[in-house]
Amino acid sequence: MNQFDASDGNCDHVQCAVCEKVITGGKWFARLKHGEWMLALCCPLCTEAFESKPDAYVRRIESLAYMQSCRGSALDLPLP
């Protein structure tokens, strides 16, 4: 599971889509759906920042998710 995925309302922890603060126990300030992503935001300031540039934050999250998926596959490659 991606650390930014807030689609499960009962998740133990998720990171704020803006500041990356860990939010535990579903205690987010807001949860927004943007495209395929359901994202949690920790406070009004992060909500305002996200709403001003949502695509930029979603691109960053997608890039992090891609890098994490590549990290696992890179470890499976044989060494030269």
Secondary structure, DSSP 8 states (H G I E B T S, - for coil): --TT---STT-SEEE-TTT--EEETT--SEEEEETTEEEEE-SHHHHHHHHHSHHHHHHHHHHHHHHHHHHHHHHTS---
